[in-house]
Amino acid sequence: MNGAQLIVNAAAASGIEYCFANPGTTEIPLVAAMASAPALKPVLSLFEGVCTGAADGYGRIAGKPAMTLTHLGPGFANGIANLHNARRANTPIVNVIGDHASWHVNYDPPLASDIQALAGAVSGWVRTSRTASGVGEDLQEAMRAAWQAKGQIASLILPMDLQAHAVTHTGVFAPIRPPVRRFAGDRIESVAKALRDGLRLVFIVGDEGLSVAGLEAAGRLAQLPGVRLFAETFPRLSYRGGGLPDLDRLPYFPEVAIEILEQYDLVVCAGVPEPISYFGYEGIPSRLAERERLLALADVGDDVAGALTALADALDAPAYIPTPQGIELPPGHAELTPQSVGQVLAASLPDDSIVSVEGGTCGYPFFTASARAARHRVLTNTGGAIGQGIPVGFGAALAERGNRVYCLQSDGSAQYTIQTLWSIAREQLPVVILIAANHRYAILQNELRRFGMTELGPEALKLTVLDSPRIDWKALAKGYGVPASTVHTNAELQRALANANADGGPCLIEMAL
Amino acid sequence: MNGAQLIVNAAAASGIEYCFANPGTTEIPLVAAMASAPALKPVLSLFEGVCTGAADGYGRIAGKPAMTLTHLGPGFANGIANLHNARRANTPIVNVIGDHASWHVNYDPPLASDIQALAGAVSGWVRTSRTASGVGEDLQEAMRAAWQAKGQIASLILPMDLQAHAVTHTGVFAPIRPPVRRFAGDRIESVAKALRDGLRLVFIVGDEGLSVAGLEAAGRLAQLPGVRLFAETFPRLSYRGGGLPDLDRLPYFPEVAIEILEQYDLVVCAGVPEPISYFGYEGIPSRLAERERLLALADVGDDVAGALTALADALDAPAYIPTPQGIELPPGHAELTPQSVGQVLAASLPDDSIVSVEGGTCGYPFFTASARAARHRVLTNTGGAIGQGIPVGFGAALAERGNRVYCLQSDGSAQYTIQTLWSIAREQLPVVILIAANHRYAILQNELRRFGMTELGPEALKLTVLDSPRIDWKALAKGYGVPASTVHTNAELQRALANANADGGPCLIEMAL
């Protein structure tokens, strides 16, 4: 038995099922070990951002860590953007990063770099293994660090010689228990008292507060006078539809959010950090509410749903009113708009499906429409590093094999990890990729206007328009083995979605906007 | 005038011509400034690895820095892999990384991360601007740090508020002078003495030693008894063909390189660092030659060609013997092999063309064949982070607009920055992308065999074969607006290259191997 086989044993015993891998020479013993031990399923990708985004999506849906395997500093660096998002989603992930042999690295060979610094920028836990016999314990330590109620990124740097060396070890490891979520009873009392004192309260609900139990409790609280509830702007995982209470997301632009929060005496944080503006704009405060108006019901990683339920019970809140089902469809012959895309997609969702949303153009209208859809889950881009939506959808589809996943995706951001199409085709997963093809960085154009550029001249357009050439999405999808179509009207989109749902495999639908 | 306009002025005055950009909200003032100041040409890309790889290729050919513009930590992180290569090539590059407003960043908004740590891992110089009026001087300081005889990566982190703030500044900046290369005369004497003493010397030549003057001097030295010369294994820029002396590259695998170097008394480093094995293999030393057998003629960044010429003069070396021109073509009807690809491409090169090589399968055979080709320059992957070849070719093509560039590219590595095809189509550059489509990570299969896995089972194949689905290269190229064809035989490749050379635009040729 060698160090690499020890790692594979330790990972499998810990409960890790998948290894999203893009290995190189320094990971060869691990490749060999995975090739002979079916306990850990390796999933090869063409680009590391696919691996890390998939681990994020997998972790959110499966509720446990996947492993990633990347090649030295530069390979890992390619996965940083999606690890940044995973970190903001508190998704547990165990990264294994191959390094040069420990006796070789100090000679500064071409591929050497400061892996510690790169890993540290996105990880809550980083370790470099020092002995071959200890690598299994190192992996389990990484697993424990990652798999907490508030999940973390744990990165283990693994020199090649330690993977290859023979070890004396039983190779047997204990399973690792899932973390337990708790909430603080005294906080329930504080919030209940504020309400009994007649204060007006606005809640921002995140994390497990957006589970079925959490939303049901939120719906009960919403019946109380002086109470309003919002979901956080970018939830890691939000249940929606199927009659669940509809929590709007807190608006993105700070001036709008501040105006809403100002109407209440207190802002109650339920599974969210202090509300902060996404970007800093001159003359607008960073804090969306003054510190003295904040009240914490539950932290990220707490049993937020439990806390909300306990609060609803303490206040004798009535039953929630189920959101009516059924979506009014837009006219079939009309051309697609962001609103109509949201309505048609929401109306097409089968029970228990998953929607990975990246991009504002269609994302917000879909969220609005989806309250009346069948029960589904929404995953959003928590960290703002773009190129997340399709890999996250891919990982989610692996976590619940056979369940249908939709990626509602802006065209600009889809390009950063476009290689995911190949992975989806390779695994033949029922993932529907919907590309909102407006052929521009719409957010940049909006921000230029906010900055005072009332008219976008030819140079400004050159920096924000993805035209000349227009990306041919059908050809790209074909290139990676994914069947594709282009739709222009609501009826065409509806038909394409019906066909996709009837089929078991992946497809890409370019939506001309 | 605001900080962003100051940056643009300072960059243009410093001699920066291009800004390879993938901006976001925190770079909006810079986008607006570039949109109104044609002195700095912005080039938009779909992915940051394209920007940084292009800056590397541009810098190697133009001999001066380009600027990159990326969005916060995650955007910059996407560019790290190709900056790693650029660092190993000593290419001068000025990165500008937008950051949150300085008054906002400490609230830890979703897109905040440790940019300093990320930038530090690949940069020789990092600074965060502190005042709006100082940003122009900061940019010039970055330019001076980058543009040295041994080039560096200089990264300037630029908070958004400093870009937007009004400044009182003339907006006038001094030009920055190109660095001057020198060599040390006493080293010439030491090497000359060793030769006069009858020692046998093997040279490893890199950096500017692979210029025309350097190679001509190398060719003179090669006439002397007891002397052999190699090029470094991965040159940043090597002139080839047109009768120039043919310097083989030092072999990649350490056991082969060590055996060669052992045949000589001394190893002379001419513009290369100490020779080190690319990876560490058990039982093979990291140092390709013992320290006491090393002799430095010139360091990286020195006037290596000058040093070689001075040595040749000191030793009264005879004129070099021009390499005969003309390449014997393989049978037209025969199927392509890595060897025949090298021959056909070498025979097709027009004068002064540029070849960006990434991937071993066809790269080594091409280098062998190209000694007898027309005069051209070869750029290789200096740092081993894959996804470099096409972006470097793109940047090289911008540095010498109109000159023909070939990217000889393995299929696996092409995927990491495939979005470059769009950039090449957008700029309508005469770049020919040759994809060696063997549909596998051949290097991993070789390394698995070296590791002792004599037979690759189905799981090992799943981790090293890029089949199911096969990537449809013609479709991918079409997706990004690049005309493409597939060739199977030598005659087909020859014809496709002739057509490409006759045309002024880009094309992709899939070579079935």
Contacts between the chains, C-beta under 8 A, distances in Angstrom:
chain1	res1	chain2	res2	distance
A	21	B	463	6.7
A	23	B	444	6.9
A	23	B	463	7.1
A	24	B	443	7.8
A	24	B	444	7.2
A	25	B	279	5.2
A	25	B	443	7.0
A	25	B	444	7.5
A	25	B	447	4.9
A	26	B	279	6.7
A	28	B	444	7.2
A	28	B	447	4.7
A	28	B	448	6.0
A	28	B	450	7.9
A	28	B	451	4.9
A	29	B	451	6.5
A	31	B	444	6.8
A	31	B	448	6.6
A	31	B	460	7.0
A	31	B	463	5.4
A	31	B	464	7.6
A	32	B	448	6.2
A	32	B	451	6.0
A	32	B	453	5.4
A	32	B	460	7.1
A	34	B	459	6.9
A	34	B	463	7.0
A	35	B	453	7.7
A	35	B	456	7.9
A	35	B	457	6.1
A	35	B	459	3.9
A	35	B	460	3.9
A	35	B	462	7.9
A	35	B	463	6.3
A	36	B	457	7.5
A	36	B	459	7.0
A	38	B	459	7.4
A	42	B	459	7.3
A	42	B	462	7.2
A	42	B	463	5.6
A	44	B	462	6.6
A	44	B	463	5.3
A	46	B	412	7.8
A	46	B	415	4.3
A	46	B	416	7.6
A	46	B	466	7.5
A	47	B	387	8.0
A	47	B	415	6.2
A	47	B	416	5.5
A	49	B	78	7.5
A	73	B	80	7.8
A	73	B	84	6.8
A	73	B	121	6.8
A	74	B	80	6.5
A	74	B	81	4.0
A	74	B	84	4.6
A	74	B	85	7.8
A	74	B	383	7.1
A	74	B	384	7.5
A	74	B	385	3.4
A	75	B	81	7.4
A	75	B	385	7.4
A	77	B	77	5.7
A	77	B	80	3.7
A	77	B	81	5.5
A	77	B	84	7.4
A	77	B	118	8.0
A	77	B	121	7.7
A	78	B	49	7.5
A	78	B	78	7.1
A	78	B	80	7.7
A	78	B	81	5.5
A	78	B	387	7.8
A	78	B	416	6.9
A	80	B	73	7.8
A	80	B	74	6.5
A	80	B	77	3.7
A	80	B	78	7.7
A	80	B	80	7.4
A	80	B	118	7.3
A	81	B	74	4.0
A	81	B	75	7.4
A	81	B	77	5.5
A	81	B	78	5.5
A	84	B	73	6.8
A	84	B	74	4.6
A	84	B	77	7.4
A	84	B	111	8.0
A	84	B	113	5.8
A	85	B	74	7.9
A	88	B	110	5.3
A	100	B	279	6.7
A	100	B	280	5.7
A	101	B	279	7.6
A	101	B	280	3.5
A	101	B	281	7.9
A	101	B	282	7.7
A	103	B	280	6.4
A	103	B	286	7.1
A	104	B	277	7.0
A	104	B	279	7.1
A	104	B	280	2.8
A	104	B	286	4.9
A	105	B	280	7.7
A	107	B	274	7.9
A	107	B	276	4.6
A	107	B	277	7.8
A	107	B	286	4.5
A	107	B	287	7.1
A	108	B	273	7.9
A	108	B	276	7.2
A	109	B	276	5.1
A	109	B	277	6.7
A	109	B	278	5.9
A	109	B	279	6.9
A	109	B	280	7.7
A	109	B	286	7.6
A	110	B	88	5.4
A	110	B	234	7.0
A	110	B	278	6.2
A	110	B	382	6.7
A	110	B	383	5.3
A	110	B	384	5.0
A	111	B	84	8.0
A	111	B	278	7.4
A	111	B	279	7.7
A	111	B	383	6.7
A	111	B	384	4.2
A	111	B	385	7.3
A	113	B	84	5.8
A	113	B	121	5.8
A	113	B	122	7.1
A	114	B	120	7.3
A	114	B	121	4.5
A	117	B	117	4.8
A	117	B	118	7.6
A	117	B	120	6.2
A	117	B	121	4.7
A	118	B	77	8.0
A	118	B	80	7.3
A	118	B	117	7.6
A	118	B	118	6.8
A	118	B	121	5.3
A	120	B	114	7.4
A	120	B	117	6.2
A	121	B	73	6.8
A	121	B	77	7.7
A	121	B	113	5.8
A	121	B	114	4.5
A	121	B	117	4.7
A	121	B	118	5.3
A	122	B	113	7.1
A	160	B	279	7.5
A	160	B	280	6.8
A	161	B	280	7.1
A	161	B	282	7.0
A	164	B	282	6.6
A	164	B	451	7.4
A	234	B	110	6.9
A	273	B	108	7.8
A	274	B	107	7.8
A	276	B	107	4.5
A	276	B	108	7.2
A	276	B	109	5.1
A	277	B	104	7.0
A	277	B	107	7.8
A	277	B	109	6.7
A	278	B	109	5.9
A	278	B	110	6.2
A	278	B	111	7.4
A	279	B	25	5.2
A	279	B	26	6.6
A	279	B	100	6.7
A	279	B	101	7.6
A	279	B	104	7.1
A	279	B	109	6.9
A	279	B	111	7.7
A	279	B	160	7.5
A	280	B	100	5.6
A	280	B	101	3.4
A	280	B	103	6.3
A	280	B	104	2.8
A	280	B	105	7.7
A	280	B	109	7.7
A	280	B	160	6.7
A	280	B	161	7.0
A	281	B	101	7.9
A	282	B	101	7.7
A	282	B	161	7.0
A	282	B	164	6.6
A	286	B	103	7.1
A	286	B	104	4.9
A	286	B	107	4.5
A	286	B	109	7.6
A	287	B	107	7.0
A	382	B	110	6.7
A	383	B	74	7.1
A	383	B	110	5.4
A	383	B	111	6.7
A	384	B	74	7.5
A	384	B	110	5.0
A	384	B	111	4.2
A	385	B	74	3.4
A	385	B	75	7.4
A	385	B	111	7.3
A	387	B	47	7.9
A	387	B	78	7.8
A	412	B	46	7.8
A	415	B	46	4.3
A	415	B	47	6.2
A	415	B	419	5.5
A	415	B	422	8.0
A	416	B	46	7.6
A	416	B	47	5.5
A	416	B	78	6.9
A	418	B	418	7.0
A	418	B	419	7.0
A	419	B	415	5.5
A	419	B	418	7.0
A	422	B	415	8.0
A	422	B	469	6.8
A	422	B	471	6.8
A	425	B	469	4.9
A	426	B	468	6.1
A	426	B	469	6.5
A	443	B	24	7.8
A	443	B	25	7.0
A	444	B	23	6.9
A	444	B	24	7.2
A	444	B	25	7.5
A	444	B	28	7.2
A	444	B	31	6.9
A	447	B	25	4.9
A	447	B	28	4.8
A	448	B	28	6.0
A	448	B	31	6.6
A	448	B	32	6.2
A	450	B	28	7.9
A	451	B	28	4.9
A	451	B	29	6.5
A	451	B	32	6.0
A	451	B	164	7.5
A	453	B	32	5.4
A	453	B	35	7.6
A	456	B	35	7.9
A	457	B	35	6.1
A	457	B	36	7.5
A	459	B	34	6.9
A	459	B	35	4.0
A	459	B	36	7.0
A	459	B	38	7.4
A	459	B	42	7.3
A	460	B	31	7.0
A	460	B	32	7.1
A	460	B	35	3.9
A	462	B	35	7.9
A	462	B	42	7.1
A	462	B	44	6.6
A	463	B	21	6.7
A	463	B	23	7.0
A	463	B	31	5.4
A	463	B	34	7.0
A	463	B	35	6.3
A	463	B	42	5.6
A	463	B	44	5.3
A	464	B	31	7.7
A	466	B	46	7.5
A	468	B	426	6.1
A	469	B	422	6.8
A	469	B	425	4.9
A	469	B	426	6.5
A	469	B	480	6.9
A	469	B	481	2.9
A	470	B	481	7.5
A	471	B	422	6.8
A	471	B	479	6.2
A	471	B	480	6.7
A	471	B	481	7.8
A	472	B	478	5.8
A	472	B	479	4.7
A	472	B	480	7.8
A	472	B	481	7.3
A	473	B	479	7.1
A	474	B	479	7.9
A	475	B	475	4.8
A	475	B	476	7.3
A	475	B	478	4.1
A	475	B	479	3.9
A	476	B	475	7.3
A	476	B	476	6.4
A	476	B	479	3.4
A	476	B	480	7.5
A	477	B	479	8.0
A	478	B	472	5.8
A	478	B	475	4.1
A	478	B	479	7.8
A	479	B	471	6.2
A	479	B	472	4.7
A	479	B	473	7.1
A	479	B	474	7.9
A	479	B	475	3.8
A	479	B	476	3.4
A	479	B	477	8.0
A	479	B	478	7.8
A	479	B	479	5.8
A	480	B	469	6.9
A	480	B	471	6.7
A	480	B	472	7.8
A	480	B	476	7.5
A	481	B	469	2.9
A	481	B	470	7.5
A	481	B	471	7.8
A	481	B	472	7.3
